[in-house]
Structure formats: C-alpha cells, structure tokens
Amino acid sequence: MITFRDYQADIIESGSKVLMEHGFLYLAMEVRTGKTLTSLGIADRINAQDVLFITKKKAISTIEKDFDLLKPSFSLCVINYESLHKIDPDINWDLIVCDEAHSMGAFPKPSNRADLVADLILANNPKVILMSGTPTPESYSQMYHQVYAIRNSPFFEFANFYRFCDKYVNVKQRMINGRLMNDYSHGIDAIIEDMKPYTIKYTQAEAGFKSKVKEEILYVTMKDSTYSMIKRLKRDLVVEGKEEVILADTPVKLMMKVHQMCSGTVKFESGNSMVIDTTKAEFIKQKFQGSKIGIFYKFKEEYNALKQVFGDELTNELSVFEDTKKNIALQIVSGREGISLRDANFLVYYNIDFSATSYWQSKDRMTTKDRLENQVYWVFSEGGIERDIYKAVIDKKDYTLNHFKKNLFDL
C-alpha cells in the first residue's frame, strides 16, 4: 500500500478542486516529485471510473506498478502516444491523463500525437490532467497545442494556432535556408498568466530534494581509421566502400555523419548502418566494471556497439534493469522523461543529443529525495563534435547547423 508524501496529499486535495471546477488541471511538478502517483490519487479522489493514462512506452510498466500498489477504485488503461490509434472507440473515458504533455507542444502545426489526443478529448469530453516538469521548455508558444482541444482552457476560443498568435505571440521574421520565414516562438508572458488558474507548480526544492548533479567529461581516442574517415568525408563529402556509400552532400547530412562517426557508428546512403569503432563502448565497460550504470546513447546503431562489448550484461528494458544486476542502455529521446534510473550508481553518456531539453531532463533520471549526489559522466571522442554540442546545451541552446559550420574544420 502506498502512503502519499505530505505535499502530494496537499496537491491531491487542491488539484481535485481545480479539476472538478474547471474540467482540467496542469500538474507542473518537477521530475522525481511524484507526478504519476499524485495524478492517480486525484483520479481516485474525484471518483473517476475509466481512466486513460497516456505516456511514453518506457514508462508504462512503472505506472502500472504504481497503480497496483495504490489499488484505487477506478479502472486504468496505460498506453503510449504512438499506440493511440488502437484505443477502443466504445470506451467513454471520464478522465484522460497526458504524461510529458510538453511533447504535444509542436507549432505552428499540431503534431500527430497532439491531433490524436485532441480527437479523444473532443469525442469523450473527459476531465483532463496534463503533466510535465517542463511545460514549455523552449517557448511559451508550446502551450497552445497541449490544451487547444480542452473546452475550458483559456485558448479553446481560438480556431487555430495562428489566431492564438494574434493575441499571445510576438511574431517575428528570420532567415531560414535563404528564405524569410515567420518565427512564432516568441510567446508572451500572458500565456502562462492565463494558465495559472489551472496549474499547480511544485519544485524539487519545495519537496525537500537536496541532490546535486555532478558532471565529468571523459575523453577517449578513437581508432586512427575513424579520424581518417571523418577527414576524408569533410574533404570529399563522400566515402565509397565496396558495397556502401557514406554521402554528405548537404551541410545537415555532413553534420549528422560526423556526429555518428565521432562515436563509432555510421548510417550509409542505402539506409543500412554499421558499427565502425567500439572504442567508446570498450572504455565504458572497463571504466565502470563492477558498477551498475545507466547509459544514454543517441543513434540506434550505438546500442549495437554497446551490445557487442557488454553482451548479456546490458539490457534496454527498465524492468530487467531494476530486477537484475544488468546495466541499462536507453536512447536519449525515449529515456529522458517519465522513468527513474534510481538503481544506477552512475549515468554514462555514450553520446550527446543536439537538444538542450534532452540535456536538462535526462541527466536528472537518478534523482530521488534521499540521494545527495548524482554522478554523471560524458564520454567524448578526443577532438570530436561532442564537446561543441555540450557547450551549446549547457547554455540552454540547441546545437544547430550554424554551430557546426563555425567548428567544421576543428576536427
């Protein structure tokens, strides 16, 4: 049986009132403060019957465990955003919970997941709980498509994002690929102000968390053949093998290929991919032998590089990681939200993502209320692109093609 922390019990009480009064609630609770349990507690408090909980695939098992421990009176269906098309249309959901709701915040056009959730809300007219530790990580404009289908939201009156912009966004123009385009990212403070009646914020500091994230960069020297291949690609924009071709005929493709190769993998023009250098994986295994670690990687082929070296000592399933002595490796984008790696001694980054959001969210996966320090290691190739990406994201900026062009000839 689960006992709620005092602050969770308070949020369940106040959140239930907001939900009953307005029909929707935004739980803007920072990571590891217990959003999932709090939302399930609210669902129980308002006597919900059929609850649909939408989350990321990696988080499903954890949410189902929490539900089993809580033993509430309602029935629960937990599903990932990508599987929403499988939902039984005959079930009339009276409460829908959207975990990591900021992932629906794309603009100016709504993402496919935002559209699917909107269709469910409009069809069922349920109460809605939105949850995120970072509701608008890059722009206040990201709020619109999270709530645009909710009848009592302050933005429901606007027919689309562009009409919302007429009131809430300072639309500017900027040059993109040689064309002057509208920039809708400058949402004004009034967006957050108008969401306040529906929002409950709670921070780790308020919850009594005292843990600090300590970061250390470790450099490894890749194989000479890897560096030679990167230099050749920069010079010729193509590397031809007997069966495959590495083509970098656009600046974006060159940036992606260099990023891949600096960590020992590459995707060919055919769509096939290959491990070309296991130096990083070998270094990680040797350095952290005897410790239980969580590894984050960026490109899919990097998991194969890790698996080649770690073998059966590595899993990508959270439940296996929690129940065995195995290490876990997760792709950054899928593992940065909604899961806990509290069982890890250290977090180790095989590679780094271009996204500042990925940086700030993923490195907090080990945090618990009782843990005083989280040790995070970044494994970068000597002279590689990773160092430049790191400099951008710690400054809360995404690494872009402009950054890459400035540093193009450093390696």
Solvent accessible surface area in square Angstrom, and as a share of the most:
residue,aa,sasa,rsa
1,M,178,0.79
2,I,31,0.16
3,T,125,0.73
4,F,54,0.22
5,R,93,0.34
6,D,123,0.64
7,Y,23,0.09
8,Q,6,0.03
9,A,45,0.35
10,D,94,0.49
11,I,8,0.04
12,I,5,0.02
13,E,75,0.34
14,S,48,0.31
15,G,0,0.00
16,S,9,0.06
17,K,128,0.54
18,V,28,0.16
19,L,0,0.00
20,M,111,0.49
21,E,128,0.57
22,H,42,0.19
23,G,18,0.17
24,F,0,0.00
25,L,0,0.00
26,Y,1,0.00
27,L,0,0.00
28,A,9,0.07
29,M,0,0.00
30,E,63,0.28
31,V,27,0.16
32,R,55,0.20
33,T,0,0.00
34,G,21,0.20
35,K,21,0.09
36,T,29,0.17
37,L,35,0.17
38,T,0,0.00
39,S,0,0.00
40,L,1,0.00
41,G,4,0.04
42,I,0,0.00
43,A,1,0.00
44,D,49,0.26
45,R,120,0.44
46,I,26,0.13
47,N,109,0.56
48,A,5,0.04
49,Q,117,0.52
50,D,51,0.26
51,V,0,0.00
52,L,0,0.00
53,F,0,0.00
54,I,0,0.00
55,T,0,0.00
56,K,27,0.11
57,K,151,0.64
58,K,52,0.22
59,A,1,0.00
60,I,35,0.18
61,S,42,0.27
62,T,34,0.20
63,I,3,0.02
64,E,78,0.35
65,K,90,0.38
66,D,28,0.14
67,F,43,0.18
68,D,89,0.46
69,L,89,0.44
70,L,13,0.06
71,K,145,0.61
72,P,20,0.13
73,S,95,0.61
74,F,8,0.04
75,S,61,0.40
76,L,38,0.19
77,C,45,0.27
78,V,21,0.12
79,I,20,0.10
80,N,16,0.08
81,Y,2,0.01
82,E,109,0.49
83,S,19,0.12
84,L,7,0.04
85,H,128,0.57
86,K,142,0.60
87,I,21,0.10
88,D,67,0.35
89,P,124,0.78
90,D,130,0.68
91,I,63,0.32
92,N,110,0.56
93,W,10,0.03
94,D,53,0.27
95,L,0,0.00
96,I,0,0.00
97,V,1,0.00
98,C,0,0.00
99,D,6,0.03
100,E,10,0.05
101,A,0,0.00
102,H,11,0.05
103,S,34,0.22
104,M,1,0.00
105,G,1,0.01
106,A,51,0.39
107,F,55,0.23
108,P,44,0.28
109,K,138,0.58
110,P,45,0.28
111,S,32,0.20
112,N,112,0.58
113,R,46,0.17
114,A,1,0.01
115,D,58,0.30
116,L,45,0.22
117,V,4,0.02
118,A,7,0.06
119,D,86,0.45
120,L,26,0.13
121,I,7,0.03
122,L,82,0.41
123,A,86,0.67
124,N,26,0.14
125,N,100,0.51
126,P,15,0.09
127,K,60,0.25
128,V,0,0.00
129,I,0,0.00
130,L,1,0.00
131,M,0,0.00
132,S,0,0.00
133,G,18,0.18
134,T,50,0.29
135,P,28,0.18
136,T,25,0.14
137,P,47,0.30
138,E,107,0.48
139,S,12,0.08
140,Y,79,0.30
141,S,1,0.01
142,Q,20,0.09
143,M,6,0.02
144,Y,2,0.01
145,H,6,0.03
146,Q,5,0.02
147,V,0,0.00
148,Y,47,0.18
149,A,6,0.05
150,I,8,0.04
151,R,110,0.40
152,N,85,0.43
153,S,8,0.05
154,P,29,0.18
155,F,0,0.00
156,F,79,0.33
157,E,137,0.61
158,F,32,0.13
159,A,94,0.73
160,N,62,0.32
161,F,3,0.01
162,Y,67,0.25
163,R,114,0.42
164,F,0,0.00
165,C,5,0.03
166,D,104,0.54
167,K,124,0.52
168,Y,5,0.02
169,V,13,0.07
170,N,86,0.44
171,V,67,0.39
172,K,106,0.45
173,Q,111,0.49
174,R,136,0.50
175,M,125,0.56
176,I,64,0.32
177,N,144,0.74
178,G,66,0.63
179,R,161,0.59
180,L,103,0.51
181,M,73,0.33
182,N,74,0.38
183,D,18,0.09
184,Y,33,0.12
185,S,41,0.27
186,H,71,0.32
187,G,16,0.15
188,I,53,0.27
189,D,100,0.52
190,A,36,0.28
191,I,0,0.00
192,I,50,0.26
193,E,94,0.42
194,D,50,0.26
195,M,3,0.01
196,K,115,0.49
197,P,74,0.47
198,Y,28,0.11
199,T,34,0.20
200,I,27,0.14
201,K,145,0.61
202,Y,38,0.14
203,T,43,0.25
204,Q,30,0.13
205,A,83,0.64
206,E,104,0.47
207,A,6,0.04
208,G,30,0.29
209,F,17,0.07
210,K,155,0.65
211,S,24,0.16
212,K,154,0.65
213,V,48,0.28
214,K,111,0.47
215,E,52,0.23
216,E,77,0.34
217,I,53,0.27
218,L,22,0.11
219,Y,91,0.35
220,V,10,0.05
221,T,91,0.53
222,M,6,0.03
223,K,103,0.44
224,D,119,0.62
225,S,68,0.44
226,T,3,0.01
227,Y,40,0.15
228,S,67,0.43
229,M,51,0.23
230,I,1,0.00
231,K,116,0.49
232,R,104,0.38
233,L,0,0.00
234,K,27,0.12
235,R,175,0.64
236,D,62,0.32
237,L,76,0.38
238,V,44,0.25
239,V,15,0.08
240,E,115,0.52
241,G,52,0.50
242,K,211,0.89
243,E,163,0.73
244,E,42,0.19
245,V,50,0.29
246,I,5,0.03
247,L,45,0.22
248,A,1,0.00
249,D,85,0.44
250,T,61,0.35
251,P,68,0.43
252,V,77,0.44
253,K,57,0.24
254,L,11,0.05
255,M,14,0.06
256,M,56,0.25
257,K,17,0.07
258,V,3,0.02
259,H,0,0.00
260,Q,13,0.06
261,M,0,0.00
262,C,2,0.01
263,S,0,0.00
264,G,0,0.00
265,T,1,0.01
266,V,2,0.01
267,K,100,0.42
268,F,23,0.10
269,E,85,0.38
270,S,76,0.49
271,G,41,0.39
272,N,83,0.43
273,S,50,0.32
274,M,100,0.45
275,V,22,0.12
276,I,36,0.18
277,D,1,0.01
278,T,23,0.13
279,T,28,0.16
280,K,0,0.00
281,A,0,0.00
282,E,92,0.41
283,F,58,0.24
284,I,0,0.00
285,K,54,0.23
286,Q,150,0.67
287,K,102,0.43
288,F,12,0.05
289,Q,117,0.52
290,G,82,0.79
291,S,33,0.22
292,K,38,0.16
293,I,2,0.01
294,G,0,0.00
295,I,2,0.01
296,F,0,0.00
297,Y,18,0.07
298,K,32,0.14
299,F,29,0.12
300,K,159,0.67
301,E,27,0.12
302,E,0,0.00
303,Y,34,0.13
304,N,68,0.35
305,A,0,0.00
306,L,0,0.00
307,K,73,0.31
308,Q,119,0.53
309,V,31,0.18
310,F,9,0.04
311,G,30,0.29
312,D,109,0.56
313,E,75,0.34
314,L,2,0.01
315,T,12,0.07
316,N,55,0.28
317,E,94,0.42
318,L,7,0.03
319,S,41,0.27
320,V,49,0.28
321,F,1,0.00
322,E,48,0.22
323,D,111,0.58
324,T,58,0.34
325,K,192,0.81
326,K,56,0.24
327,N,14,0.07
328,I,0,0.00
329,A,0,0.00
330,L,3,0.02
331,Q,47,0.21
332,I,3,0.02
333,V,77,0.44
334,S,39,0.25
335,G,0,0.00
336,R,38,0.14
337,E,3,0.01
338,G,23,0.22
339,I,1,0.01
340,S,8,0.05
341,L,2,0.01
342,R,123,0.45
343,D,61,0.32
344,A,1,0.01
345,N,73,0.38
346,F,55,0.23
347,L,0,0.00
348,V,0,0.00
349,Y,2,0.01
350,Y,0,0.00
351,N,0,0.00
352,I,3,0.02
353,D,12,0.06
354,F,30,0.13
355,S,22,0.14
356,A,8,0.06
357,T,12,0.07
358,S,1,0.01
359,Y,9,0.03
360,W,100,0.35
361,Q,13,0.06
362,S,0,0.00
363,K,19,0.08
364,D,23,0.12
365,R,3,0.01
366,M,0,0.00
367,T,1,0.00
368,T,36,0.21
369,K,79,0.34
370,D,132,0.68
371,R,53,0.19
372,L,126,0.63
373,E,92,0.41
374,N,0,0.00
375,Q,22,0.10
376,V,0,0.00
377,Y,27,0.10
378,W,1,0.00
379,V,0,0.00
380,F,1,0.00
381,S,2,0.01
382,E,87,0.39
383,G,32,0.31
384,G,4,0.04
385,I,10,0.05
386,E,0,0.00
387,R,92,0.33
388,D,18,0.09
389,I,0,0.00
390,Y,29,0.11
391,K,118,0.50
392,A,7,0.06
393,V,0,0.00
394,I,71,0.36
395,D,84,0.43
396,K,143,0.61
397,K,112,0.47
398,D,57,0.30
399,Y,8,0.03
400,T,59,0.34
401,L,40,0.20
402,N,102,0.52
403,H,54,0.24
404,F,8,0.03
405,K,108,0.46
406,K,166,0.70
407,N,46,0.23
408,L,31,0.16
409,F,168,0.70
410,D,93,0.48
411,L,38,0.19
